[in-house]
Amino acid sequence: MGAGDGVWPRPVAAAAEPGPPGPADGLRQTRACTPPGDDGPGAARGAVPQPPPDLATGAGQLVAVVDTGVAPLPRLAGRLSGGGDYLTGGDGLTDCDGHGSDVALLLAGAADPVTGLGAGMAPGARILSLRQSSGRFAVRGTDGTERPAGEIRTLAAAIDRAVALGASVVNVSEVVCVPSAQVDSAGAALREAVEGAERAGVLVVAAAGNIDGSGTCTGDPDLRPLPASYDTVLAVGAVDGDDVPGDFSVPGPWVDLAAPGADLPRPSGPDGAVVRGTSYSAPLVAGTAALLRERFPMLTPRQVGDRLRATARPTAGDGRTGHGVLDPGAALTAEPLLLTPDDPAGPGGRAGPPGAGRAPLPLAAAPPPDLPVVAGVGVVAAVGGALVAALAGLRRRP
């Protein structure tokens, strides 16, 4: 995560709110919807240390979930709103895949009303759902071939809309890997969207991606995951409960930190069901970012990212864990207010993003220049690696 911020809170020109998205051209449903379950066992049940609720709950924060939609489940009652549907039109509160709902519950789900366990990372935050992708639909391209629904163009539009609707944090548990030589052409609109978000004081958190031979992230070192590899995005890899990096987590010098993402209890599934993927690591970091934005409202997105990276638990991650593993309690309590992440080449051989280890950002730093919006083309064929693969990997504990 890089690039400068201006003074915070910083007056910015009011952006025109993008209109609600309409139905995608050439959309065809390829498989029946499999909506999330009945809001079963809860979210991260012991997967990460939960910070004391008297420090922050995410209250007053609107976190956008750009995903497969979020269903109106009981544990999000009163805190869920729809930002739009880039597939079929509508409010974004339909989820045919269950993926976006799981992400939202990990991020901000309320605790189980019976056991009191399983709360998401920021149970006081509000969720804004933007349905942008699905493994249950396909669109036909200009070349006549069908591809999974969800394009870089609409991902960029969804981020722009989230910013216009007042989100303070945007979670993107989606990724498309493209050759390095095509990053500027294919992802120009997406780059402008994430840089525009930072200029508006909004933090974008994204999954680093899963290595998946059937998707776009194959592990080829020449491939760059978007939007995770952009400097203004906080990129999140995955570890298991022992801080061991997931072998599926896409490595790279852009990875900022990691969070649990291997064999997590599935929030909307039956007891015993688990999920794995960087898709599920990202909302734990996004939820912690919402806690920080409540507790330290004077911090810029860049400074929030610095606290998260500087307070991460160091681990040898072979480029998969960046500065270490998320530590929510340390992020909320460490002093001083402005923290400097360690040199990524330090102990443990951690690989961090370019520019890591810099001095804390001055509060009066100049904002980066505006960049022109250039339309890009591409398919978000992977959600935390691949939506289909992530959900097909759902299994029960023995």
HUUR-V384028 format. One record per residue. N is the residue number from 1. RES is the residue in one letter. PSI is psi in whole degrees, -180 to 180 (none if undefined). Layout:
BEGIN
N,RES,PSI
N,RES,PSI
END
This chain:
BEGIN
1,M,128
2,G,-154
3,A,151
4,G,165
5,D,161
6,G,-166
7,V,141
8,W,131
9,P,138
10,R,130
11,P,129
12,V,153
13,A,138
14,A,123
15,A,144
16,A,130
17,E,122
18,P,141
19,G,160
20,P,140
21,P,149
22,G,-178
23,P,145
24,A,143
25,D,138
26,G,23
27,L,135
28,R,130
29,Q,127
30,T,-21
31,R,156
32,A,149
33,C,141
34,T,82
35,P,165
36,P,161
37,G,-157
38,D,29
39,D,52
40,G,-108
41,P,-6
42,G,-176
43,A,-115
44,A,15
45,R,80
46,G,3
47,A,-34
48,V,154
49,P,129
50,Q,128
51,P,155
52,P,133
53,P,-15
54,D,-10
55,L,-47
56,A,150
57,T,-1
58,G,6
59,A,138
60,G,-2
61,Q,136
62,L,117
63,V,122
64,A,134
65,V,105
66,V,108
67,D,-145
68,T,14
69,G,161
70,V,123
71,A,151
72,P,77
73,L,155
74,P,-36
75,R,-2
76,L,9
77,A,132
78,G,-4
79,R,13
80,L,131
81,S,157
82,G,135
83,G,-10
84,G,163
85,D,113
86,Y,3
87,L,-63
88,T,2
89,G,168
90,G,-159
91,D,-6
92,G,8
93,L,25
94,T,134
95,D,101
96,C,-14
97,D,-24
98,G,-12
99,H,-51
100,G,-35
101,S,-40
102,D,-44
103,V,-46
104,A,-38
105,L,-39
106,L,-35
107,L,-46
108,A,16
109,G,145
110,A,161
111,A,159
112,D,127
113,P,-19
114,V,-51
115,T,-20
116,G,8
117,L,169
118,G,20
119,A,149
120,G,176
121,M,-36
122,A,74
123,P,-6
124,G,-5
125,A,156
126,R,148
127,I,133
128,L,116
129,S,129
130,L,111
131,R,117
132,Q,-17
133,S,164
134,S,140
135,G,0
136,R,-3
137,F,157
138,A,154
139,V,151
140,R,125
141,G,176
142,T,-21
143,D,3
144,G,-8
145,T,150
146,E,147
147,R,158
148,P,144
149,A,132
150,G,109
151,E,161
152,I,-38
153,R,-47
154,T,-27
155,L,-43
156,A,-44
157,A,-38
158,A,-39
159,I,-44
160,D,-43
161,R,-39
162,A,-43
163,V,-46
164,A,-30
165,L,2
166,G,15
167,A,144
168,S,-22
169,V,141
170,V,125
171,N,126
172,V,97
173,S,48
174,E,155
175,V,145
176,V,130
177,C,127
178,V,153
179,P,145
180,S,-38
181,A,-17
182,Q,2
183,V,-47
184,D,-37
185,S,-47
186,A,-32
187,G,21
188,A,-46
189,A,-37
190,L,-41
191,R,-45
192,E,-37
193,A,-46
194,V,-34
195,E,-36
196,G,-36
197,A,-45
198,E,-40
199,R,-29
200,A,3
201,G,24
202,V,132
203,L,128
204,V,124
205,V,132
206,A,147
207,A,141
208,A,-21
209,G,157
210,N,139
211,I,118
212,D,113
213,G,-23
214,S,-9
215,G,-154
216,T,-16
217,C,95
218,T,-4
219,G,-3
220,D,123
221,P,-14
222,D,-10
223,L,140
224,R,126
225,P,129
226,L,137
227,P,5
228,A,-33
229,S,0
230,Y,144
231,D,-31
232,T,2
233,V,140
234,L,108
235,A,135
236,V,123
237,G,-176
238,A,142
239,V,168
240,D,-171
241,G,-13
242,D,16
243,D,20
244,V,127
245,P,140
246,G,133
247,D,-12
248,F,-14
249,S,126
250,V,123
251,P,164
252,G,159
253,P,-10
254,W,-11
255,V,125
256,D,-46
257,L,176
258,A,164
259,A,163
260,P,132
261,G,13
262,A,122
263,D,43
264,L,143
265,P,131
266,R,122
267,P,-40
268,S,14
269,G,178
270,P,160
271,D,132
272,G,-19
273,A,139
274,V,161
275,V,160
276,R,147
277,G,156
278,T,-16
279,S,-37
280,Y,-15
281,S,-40
282,A,-45
283,P,-24
284,L,-38
285,V,-42
286,A,-39
287,G,-41
288,T,-38
289,A,-38
290,A,-38
291,L,-43
292,L,-37
293,R,-28
294,E,-47
295,R,-35
296,F,71
297,P,-11
298,M,-10
299,L,142
300,T,167
301,P,-43
302,R,-42
303,Q,-33
304,V,-45
305,G,-39
306,D,-42
307,R,-42
308,L,-41
309,R,-39
310,A,-29
311,T,3
312,A,147
313,R,123
314,P,143
315,T,149
316,A,111
317,G,1
318,D,41
319,G,4
320,R,-14
321,T,2
322,G,-122
323,H,-1
324,G,-161
325,V,136
326,L,132
327,D,90
328,P,-41
329,G,-44
330,A,-39
331,A,-34
332,L,-18
333,T,-14
334,A,149
335,E,151
336,P,-176
337,L,-47
338,L,120
339,L,150
340,T,121
341,P,149
342,D,162
343,D,125
344,P,-16
345,A,12
346,G,-157
347,P,138
348,G,-8
349,G,30
350,R,143
351,A,118
352,G,-180
353,P,156
354,P,136
355,G,-1
356,A,157
357,G,8
358,R,170
359,A,158
360,P,146
361,L,126
362,P,145
363,L,-17
364,A,24
365,A,151
366,A,144
367,P,155
368,P,158
369,P,155
370,D,149
371,L,147
372,P,147
373,V,120
374,V,125
375,A,135
376,G,160
377,V,150
378,G,167
379,V,130
380,V,86
381,A,4
382,A,138
383,V,105
384,G,30
385,G,-65
386,A,131
387,L,-48
388,V,-44
389,A,-39
390,A,-41
391,L,-29
392,A,-25
393,G,-1
394,L,127
395,R,166
396,R,148
397,R,143
398,P,none
END
